[in-house]
Structure formats: C-alpha cells, structure tokens
Amino acid sequence: MDSSETTIEQSSEGGSSTWIATSNRGFGKLAANELQRLFGRAKTQSLSPGDVFRFEVDVSREEAIRRIREQEPIFVRHVQPAMRVIPIGEDADELLAAIRSVVAEADAPLRGCKVAVQARKAEAPQTPKAPIQPIDVKRVADEALTNAHGAIPVVRDMEYVVSVYLAREAAYIGWSTPEENLSSWSGGAIHFRKEDADISRAKYKLMEAEDVFGIDFDRYHSALDVGAAPGGWSSFLLERGLRVTAVDPADMHPSLMREHGFTYLRKNAADVKFEPDSFDLLVSDMSWDPIRMAELVKRLLPSVSRDGLVLTTVKLMHGKAFATLREVTAVMEPEAKLVKAKQLFHNREELTCLWRKR
Ligand SMILES: C[S@@+](CC[C@H](N)C(=O)[O-])C[C@H]1O[C@@H](n2cnc3c(N)ncnc32)[C@H](O)[C@@H]1O
C-alpha cells in the first residue's frame, strides 16, 4: 500500500506545530490552561479523557520546545511532537504499513543513533478504530528504524524517541530527543522496580523527584524528614548515605530503628526545634493542609543551612491548584526560593516542590 494515500503531510510546519500532551489523570484541564497561558492561544482537543490531549500552537516546533522548557508547565508531564498524522480506518495492516513508511521517511539524523519507539494508545472509550496494539507499532517502527535509517532500537538510554500515539481517529507520529519530551519515559509514566524491602509507595515520589529535578542526593549529608512515617523517604535517604532525623507522631517501620544514622522523634512537627544549620536537606511529605504544611516547614527552616535543599509535597485540597501554590510560595518566601514545582507521575492530588534555602 502506498502510504501517501493515508498520510496527511507534515502537521507541524513553519509557523505552527502540533503536539500531544500528557498530564496526570484528572489534571488535563489545568495542563491545557498552562499551555494556553504559555502560548497566548492554543487549540486543544482531548484524546483520552482527563489526561491526554492534542494541542496546536502558532509557533514552530523549535520555538514551542524553547518556551515549554524555559517555563516548564507544572501539570504537563510529557509532550511529544505530532509531525505526521495518519487517519485511522478499519484496516490494521494498512495502518501499520503507513506507520512503517512514515518512520522510514522520518527526516531526522538517526543513523547509528540509539532510538526508542514509544507507542501508546487512547483508553476506551476512545481506543483507535483499527485493532492494533502499541507492540505492533513498535515492531514495524523498529524494522523501519533498522532497515531505512541504520538506527539501533533501544528501550532506555536513547538519544532519540519516535513517539506514536494511537487516538480514535488518527495516529500521531513524531521524533524528538527525550529532553524535548520533558521525560525519557513513554508518556512521562516513570516506573521503578518494586523491591521487597520498600516500606511505602511514597518512596517512588522521592525517587521520581531525584530523576525529574536532577537532584544529586549524594551531595547532602544530613536530612530532616518531616511527616516521615512509615518511612519510605527516610529509608531512601539512608540508602543514599545521609543521616536522617525523622519527625512524625505515627509509627515508623521497625526495620528503620536498626539503621545507623537514623533518629526518630515521635512528635508533631509543630513541637520540635533544632539548632541552626543542623541539616543540609529538609524533605516534607506531610498529609496536611498545604498552608499549615508551609508554615510548619518555614518554622523549621533556620535549622537548614544556607543553600540547603528543601523538597515538599503540596496537597491540592480544594482544587485551586495555582492559587494554592501561590499561597504556599508566599509563606515560604523569603526564607526559601521556589526552584521548580511539578506534578510528578507518582503524585496523586498533590504537587512536588523544590526550594532552595536562602
Ligand atoms: C503520606 S505520609 C508520609 C509518607 C512518607 N513520606 C513515606 O515515604 O513513608 C504523611 C505523614 O505525615 C504525617 N503528618 C501529618 N501531619 C503532621 C505533623 N503536623 N507533624 C508531623 N507529621 C505529620 C502523618 O502522620 C503521616 O505519617
């Protein structure tokens, strides 16, 4: 089959570009609002209810990437360029042939490069008409990458990503670097291998923060973990070689009590006090009203040395996400500067914020 029968040429040209954005479930509207603000005008269309949408902007691909990376949206976990759009009919073989030929003709310098194919499809009820699976897409795209480009198909540590999103009516295909996509994981859905010794799922939030914010925990020595129970974050920091002081009125996991360098204060954060500069890292995952959390953390900031790192989750309790972040920032400043706020894949109704102690 000649793919030109079904391929709509370049959907991103000169002064415009088309993208697929992914947020956490239920946060697609906030993510779309952020993109509207960033670009002044962006045409958006939901592709999978609540979290994946297409957006079209009046600026080139390069300019869109520049703006997105410069002012990274909080709720947009992942973006992928939609450079070619293939309408989806009922015929699976025809669709796969068209995808193979689009990838074979991709105008990207892929020769000898490690390239990952990341294929996803919309969830029901918006699944594509033709019954193909992401694994079928990966097979034909890998073939095209090897045969037409002399590229090396990989899953991790890629230099380039070929992204394919199968929506109900169309397949969206694009190629980009993982940095341009804001994440090297398909759809920004970062997965960690579960270890038997993991104390809580909360640990994955901190592991993801390390990856997304590029934190080098090895540079730090002494951490205060506020709202620490049952101890996933504390155990992670101990594994990284830090001394940890954990504060929580609730029980910590018994395995932590044997750990060298671990101190546990079974107390409310409002009732503890430390010497100035006792810590170079403060982390807080308190399940509490965000403003109260910020006030409690701020009270403890004198115990953190200048330029120390502060990482907090911020619960989004009443749905007013941007207003909540503004209020929390107003409380924390001027003692700590907000470096970055992001809704991570492992965040539920919350954000993760990185601050630098002034
Ligand atoms: C989501 S859990 C923390 C999970 C932890 N990061 C982990 O990895 O296991 C929230 C914790 O915050 C604690 N918390 C809530 N308010 C607190 C306060 N005022 N002072 C200290 N801890 C508090 C709760 O007792 C609860 O154990």
The ligand as a Tripos MOL2 file, in Angstrom:
@<TRIPOS>MOLECULE
LIG
   27    29     1     0     0
SMALL
NO_CHARGES

@<TRIPOS>ATOM
      1 C1          1.9780   10.4790   53.1550 C.3       1 LIG1
      2 S1          2.5600   10.1170   54.7490 S.3       1 LIG1
      3 C2          4.2940   10.2490   54.5300 C.3       1 LIG1
      4 C3          4.8900    9.0800   53.8350 C.3       1 LIG1
      5 C4          6.3940    9.0940   53.8800 C.3       1 LIG1
      6 N1          6.9690   10.1380   53.0490 N.3       1 LIG1
      7 C5          6.9860    7.7670   53.4230 C.2       1 LIG1
      8 O1          7.7800    7.7390   52.4880 O.co2     1 LIG1
      9 O2          6.6800    6.7320   54.0280 O.co2     1 LIG1
     10 C6          2.1700   11.5640   55.6160 C.3       1 LIG1
     11 C7          2.6340   11.5900   57.0640 C.3       1 LIG1
     12 O3          2.5300   12.9220   57.5220 O.3       1 LIG1
     13 C8          2.3450   12.8540   58.9230 C.3       1 LIG1
     14 N2          1.9250   14.1670   59.4330 N.ar      1 LIG1
     15 C9          0.7910   14.8520   59.1740 C.ar      1 LIG1
     16 N3          0.7800   15.9960   59.8720 N.ar      1 LIG1
     17 C10         1.9390   16.0330   60.5980 C.ar      1 LIG1
     18 C11         2.5210   16.9600   61.5010 C.ar      1 LIG1
     19 N4          1.8880   18.0750   61.8350 N.pl3     1 LIG1
     20 N5          3.7190   16.6790   62.0350 N.ar      1 LIG1
     21 C12         4.3840   15.5540   61.7000 C.ar      1 LIG1
     22 N6          3.8720   14.6350   60.8490 N.ar      1 LIG1
     23 C13         2.6710   14.8750   60.3000 C.ar      1 LIG1
     24 C14         1.3090   11.7560   59.0780 C.3       1 LIG1
     25 O4          1.3220   11.2200   60.3910 O.3       1 LIG1
     26 C15         1.7660   10.7550   58.0020 C.3       1 LIG1
     27 O5          2.5330    9.7330   58.5930 O.3       1 LIG1
@<TRIPOS>BOND
     1     1     2 1
     2     2     3 1
     3     2    10 1
     4     3     4 1
     5     4     5 1
     6     5     6 1
     7     5     7 1
     8     7     8 2
     9     7     9 1
    10    10    11 1
    11    11    12 1
    12    11    26 1
    13    12    13 1
    14    13    14 1
    15    13    24 1
    16    14    15 ar
    17    14    23 ar
    18    15    16 ar
    19    16    17 ar
    20    17    18 ar
    21    17    23 ar
    22    18    19 1
    23    18    20 ar
    24    20    21 ar
    25    21    22 ar
    26    22    23 ar
    27    24    25 1
    28    24    26 1
    29    26    27 1
@<TRIPOS>SUBSTRUCTURE
     1 LIG1         1 GROUP 0 **** ****
